[in-house]
Amino acid sequence: MRLPASWVLTPLAADHRRGDDQLSEYADLPHPPAEWASALPDLIVEETRLQTELTGIKQREKKVREDLEGLGDAVNNAIELPWSNGQAEGQINRLTSNAQCTVGPAPSF
């Protein structure tokens, strides 16, 4: 049994009209200028670069904060604890000075 073409097209036409009605609700929205399409790839590249840079800055900030927290602990320990590593540091400085006098200073890179 073959169905008439109008029977098949009628529901599709109704769906099309319903879709047009729904789209007409958005007709007053602003449309971007055509030149935005050509600028979009460059904007995406710039956004990616900025996000990568921001991630690096956040990682450096985290490391500096951790270093400062560790430094705070060292300063607090130096103030609060009764012992010091000053004697060992003095011996190391004396040995370094002697080595520099006999061999020369370490090369700087």
JONORDA-V401888 format. One record per helix or strand of 2 or more residues. SS is the DSSP state (2 for helix, 1 for strand). FROM is the first residue (numbers start at 0). TO is the last residue. If there is no record, write none. Layout:
SS & FROM & TO
SS & FROM & TO
This chain:
2 & 4 & 23
2 & 34 & 79
2 & 85 & 101
